[in-house]
Amino acid sequence: MANDMEKIRQLKRAYEHAWMAMDGVVAVGIGLASSGSAAIIVSVSRNLQTLRDQIPRTVEGVPVEVVETGEIKAL
């Protein structure tokens, strides 16, 4: 399990910059997929189909989920 998490962390770091550069992406993190397995979670400001089409559903076997969160602001 520890090796799986390290793989997910490495993949997140590898793709995060490109995904954050996409208009509408507000965060990239690690969490649980709707299936209950560990996944990369890409948060978007609104549910844009174009982002869902650009971001893969999996990266090297790791699930990637796009979740509409709205804007994220530090308090």
C-alpha positions in Angstrom: 0.0 0.0 0.0 2.8 2.4 0.8 4.3 1.8 -2.6 0.9 2.5 -4.2 0.7 5.8 -2.4 4.2 6.8 -3.5 3.3 6.0 -7.1 0.2 8.2 -6.8 2.2 11.0 -5.3 4.7 10.8 -8.1 2.0 10.8 -10.8 0.3 13.8 -9.2 3.5 15.7 -9.2 4.2 14.8 -12.8 0.8 15.9 -14.1 -0.2 18.6 -11.7 1.5 21.5 -13.4 -0.2 20.8 -16.8 -3.6 20.3 -15.3 -3.4 23.4 -13.2 -2.6 25.4 -16.3 -6.0 24.4 -17.7 -8.7 27.1 -17.4 -11.2 26.0 -14.8 -8.9 23.7 -12.8 -8.6 25.0 -9.2 -6.8 22.1 -7.4 -5.1 18.7 -7.8 -5.0 16.4 -4.9 -5.1 12.8 -3.7 -8.2 11.3 -2.2 -10.7 8.5 -2.6 -12.4 7.8 -5.9 -16.1 7.1 -6.0 -15.1 3.4 -6.1 -13.3 3.8 -2.8 -9.8 3.4 -4.1 -7.0 5.9 -3.8 -7.1 8.4 -6.8 -5.9 11.7 -8.1 -8.7 14.2 -7.7 -8.8 17.2 -10.1 -11.1 19.9 -8.7 -12.7 22.3 -11.2 -14.6 25.5 -10.7 -17.5 24.3 -12.8 -18.4 21.1 -14.5 -16.9 21.6 -17.9 -17.2 18.8 -20.4 -14.1 20.1 -22.2 -12.0 19.6 -19.1 -13.4 16.1 -18.6 -12.4 15.4 -22.2 -8.8 16.7 -21.7 -8.1 15.0 -18.4 -7.6 11.2 -18.6 -9.8 8.8 -16.5 -6.6 6.9 -15.5 -2.9 7.6 -15.5 -0.7 4.5 -15.4 -3.5 2.5 -13.8 -4.3 5.1 -11.2 -7.9 6.5 -11.3 -8.3 10.2 -12.0 -11.6 11.9 -11.0 -12.7 15.3 -12.0 -14.9 16.9 -9.3 -16.8 20.2 -9.5 -15.9 22.2 -6.3 -16.4 25.8 -7.4 -13.7 28.4 -6.8 -11.4 27.7 -3.9 -10.2 30.7 -1.9 -7.9 30.9 1.2 -9.6 32.4 4.2 
